[in-house]
Each structure stands twice: as structure tokens, then as C-alpha cells.
Amino acid sequence: MSVESETKNDMALPFEMPVRDEKIVKVKYPDGSSCDVIFTKLTQPIPKEKFLKLPREEAVNYCIEVPIEQKEYYVDDEKKVICLQDRAVKMRDGVTIYADIYIPASAKKEPVPLIISWSFFGKQPWHQPVQIFRPMGVPTGTVSNVCKFESSDPMYWCYQGYAVANVDPRGIGNSEGDQQQFSTQEGRDGYDFIEWAAKQDWCTGKVAMFGNSGVAMSQWRIAAERPPHLVCIAPWEATGDQYRESIVEGGIPGFFGGSIVIAAQGKGYIDNTVAMSKKEPFVTSPYWQDKIPHYENIDIPTYVTCNWNHFHLRGSWEGFNKIKTKKKWMRCHQVFEWPDTYNPQMLLDLKLFLDRYCKGIHNGWELTPTIRMEVMDAFEYPYQTNRPETEFPLARTQYKKLYLNASTMKMGDAKVKNVAEVSYDGKDGFVNFDYTFRKETELTGYMKLRLFVEARGHDDMDLFVTVKKLSTKGEELPILLFGTERHPGSWGKLRVSARHLDEKASTEWQPVHTHDRVEKLKKGEIVPIDVEIWPISRIWHKGQKLRVQIAGKYIRDPWFEPLVWFPDNKGEHVIHTGGKYESYLLIPEIPPRYEDGDFICR
């Protein structure tokens, strides 16, 4: 993929879906269930001369047609990398998909392992005049113009003795059929492609998968199908449960999945996750169940990463903890996913992993800590980097309750005796509760916010919670990404009518909601709710404050991603504290490993 800019994408995606043709298809799932699924026409390819004449408002529905051209050519002047363009691969149901496969020239005589980049981003994005998908924070020239978005760069990995396949899955580009995002269908297609590739004369029969974000998420599904020649995966930043972690987070429908529906390019259709969140509002629908990975089937070596400040965070930890394999590693950091993916130090780290399981090289990889963790502080400055751990949540965690007091708008260590309340406008308002640390304190793990709430003037409440860090002077201390983007802190969301807990799946520190019913509020009704706050690892120094912000909408400084939710808020939101209304924030304190006087070792 060509990288021409170090800043923002050329075209901001609209917050409302453009009008496109739709169709409803009855999709049958492996367990025998079925669902009528809404499919929306993809961004359609048309001849270049026709595309260039379109006004901007119409161009969003089209892309430049790139005809199938099956050929073989050298990519570089040194004639060390060959592209096998538009290789056709037939799936088990007869659908044909296409891939561009890059191989070292030497692979004609000495076969090499294969790394697969599987996603709907398009295998030849440089043909398009507007590149919607572009890695911010990655300087021009870092990756080659044949690198698919969020994927392995062939012009790096072919020089390391690997082949790279840029795949257009079902429905994308010239590939036949309709795209079903992050589904069992995608997993089976990935299986079929892997088993085809492993038999090619340029391949050793060893296949791996790598990529971040969208290219990582597909790995959960494909690996769960257990293709025999898939030897390892490296899902860097990988959302898992599409409903809970992306499309209907906390029971509140959002837009982000719509950006994929708008941007993905091909001749067919794509399942419309935004439309399906309205048609199938409960996670128990076969449609959403099919988008939850079968982590328990994954038993091959796996290298996961996650960024403490991104929406892939929950899925990465869920996947890491639930996969079956004992050969698994996690690296958690505060750098945004794109600069991390192409950082030369991280590429060398990944090469050790791939060399170990694709080439059988005994390079000491097994000495890598199971978990390497970055503990954040403020701005671009971490408190600790690559701290070794063996499990998550950490076994030495000491959970502590900070009790909310609506009389003082503070939080404290002791229960609050007197009942009090505070309210804010449900549409635009918010309230803050602060706690001051008396000593240096590390919080690493999951947080939970228990609230007693009441809706005045409506029958529901959508809550947007942010846990922030403030200086000793009361100034916000965000994490800076790309040097300018201010991420305020850990977050959680909940639609109060979706408050019902899954008692079996929930823990003291991580509430899991069933999302299988609607429990509207009655006039004057006060109910307890548990808000899941996604994981954190951050240090608070003596005198610094922890702030819990509770709001009726998503509050963020201008942010480069189209993260938008559609709250159902009217009237007043009321927070009750004290007495029988024991509202609190559960925090995961991590004691020092060793402490002597003023010396602290974490």
C-alpha cells in the first residue's frame, strides 16, 4: 500500500450510511440455526474514466475497477521478489476468490513458509485515488506500495525468507460471493485457502497469519477451524465478540462498523452490522453468536498484542485468556497499533516468533515472558516498559472499593453513611467524582463501576464512563497518541435497560451482561447497575487524582476515528450514593514486588 501522508486519512467517512441497494438473505449457521441477514451493496468498481467524472457525494459509492490480470512479474529492480498476481482459489462451495502472492525469487528452487494477510481492505489499494485506510503515525516510505493495510509488508518479509499472500476474501475486489464479516463462513474460507497454499511448489507447507486490527480479527475465526497447515498466528489488536466489543458496546448501538460497510470495495454485498444491530438487538441472535470466535478451538502458538487505549483491548485479552494453546504470548503497550506494527524492533520480535514455528529455528523465543506489559503514566511517557508477568488479571491484585459521595462529589475509602443524589442533563450533561491518592499507586487490570441510578423524564439511560488521571493541580493528564491525539483514559458504557448480568460469566471485577432482554425503568425506580470498564495499567503518583466521569454522551477531544454512538437519553440522569445506595468504583491495586523505605520495585 502506498503511504503518501503521515497525518489523517484523505476522506473522512460520513456518520450516516449512504443510500445503497440492499437485499435480505437467509443465512444458515453450523449449529442448524438461521437468520435473515441484511446485506448492503459494496463500494462498486467502475471504469476509471467514469469514476473520475463523478461528483464527490456520489464517488463514495464507487471505486476504480481493477480487472483480473493473472500474471507473474518482478516487484523490485533487484529481481528478488516476484508477484503471482490474481491467483484464483476455489472454496468448498465453488466460490472463487483471488490473491496476490509475493514470493522471494529463490522460492522457485527453495520453498518458503507463507504469511497470510486476510481482510476486506483490498489487496491492491494503490489503484484508488483516495485511500481511506491509511496507517497514521507511520512515516512515508516505512512500508512499500504493495503492503496491504494493517498487514505484512511483502518487501520486508520476502527478504526474510517468507512469502506473503494479500487475499481478497469472498465478495471483496474481484472475488465472488458476498462478504460475511468475521463469521464462520470467513473461517472456512480461510481454511480452504491455507490448505490450497500449503500445496503450492513455492511453499514449505508451513502457513502463518499476521496483521493488526481488521487483519487480526479474522485470525481468531480461521484458526478456530483448525486448518492442518496453519502453524501459528499473530493477531495484533484483535476484537473478538463483535456485539459486545464494537457494534453494540454496553448495549448502546454505534456506528464504527458502518465505516467498513461504506468503505469495503467489491462487486457483491456485505452484511450490514449497523442495520443488523437494529433488526437483531440481542446478542443471542444466531447472527451475533456466529461472530463470537470459538477461542477454545485454537491450539497453535499465538502471539497477541493490545494497546491500552484502543477498542481492540477487550477482545485481545479475552482471546489471549480463552485460547486453548499453552504456547501463547501477550505484549500490551500504550503506542497506537499502526506505529507499533511497523516498528523495526517489533518486526524483529515478530520474526523470532515466526522463525521458531514456521522454520523450526531454536532462537530462544520460549524465553520470552508470557506477558510483557507497559505501565502507562501520562502523555507519551510510560512508567514501565515490557514488565514481565505470567497471568492477567495479575494474581497479586488487591481489589479496593472507592465509594462515591454525591454530597462532596468525591470518592473515599470508607462507606458513605448519608444518602445523597446528583443529577445531570441526560442529553448533554455529565458529573465528575474525584479521589486523591495518598501514595504512589498502580492500577492494572479490570475496573467496575457500581451505581444506583434513576431516570427522570424517561424510561432508559445510556451512560458513558471515563476514568481519568489528574495532576496534583487538578489538570487532566491524557495519554498522547501520534503526539497530538488526546486519549483521556479507560472507558465503559452501559444502556441501563441492558443491565441484566450473566451470573456465570461475570466476576467480581468484570461484569458481563446477557444482552438478551430489555428492562425499562419505571417512574421513580432506582436500580443498581454494574458498568464494565475495560482494562488498564497506569500509575498514579502521590497527590494525583483519579476522576470518574459519568456522562450521557461520548465525550472526547477531536479524534481521528469515526467512533460514534447513538444514545437514547432524555430528561435527567440521577446518581444515588450513600446508605443503602452503595455506589462505588472497584479498582485493581497492584502492590510493589519489593519495598524498602522510599525504594519501590514494581
Buried (B, 14 or more C-beta within 10 A) or exposed (E): BBBEBBEEBEBEBBEEBBEBEEEEBEBEBEEEEEBEBBBBBBBBBBEBEEBEEEEEEEBBBBBBBBEEEEEEEEBBEEEBBBBBBBBBBEBEEEBBBBBBBBBBBBBEEEBBBBBBBBBBBBBBBBBBEBBBBBBBBBEEEBBBBBBBBBBBBBBBBBBBBBBBBBBBBBBBBBBBBBBBBBBBBBBBBBBBBBBBBBEBEBBBBBBBBBBBBBBBBBBBBBBBBBBEBBBBBBBBBBBBBBBBBBBBBBBBBBBBBBBBBBBBBBBBBBBBBBBBBEBBBBBBBBBBBBBBBBBEBBBBBBBBBBBBBBBBBBBBBBBBBBBBBEBBBBBBBBBBBBBBBBBEEBBEBBBBBBBBBBBEEEEEBEEBBBBBBBBBBBEEEBBBEBBEBEEBBBEEBEBBBBBBBBEEBBBBEEEBEEBBBBBBBBBEBBBBBBBBBEEBBBBBBBBBBBBBBBBBEBBBBBBBBBBBBBEEEEEBBBBBBBEEBBBBBBBBBBBBBBBBEEEEEBEEBBBBBBBEEBBEBEEEEBBEBBBBBBBBBBBBBEBBBBBBBBBBBBEBEEEBBBBEBBBBBBBBBBBBBBEEBBBBBBBBBBBEEEEEEEEBEB
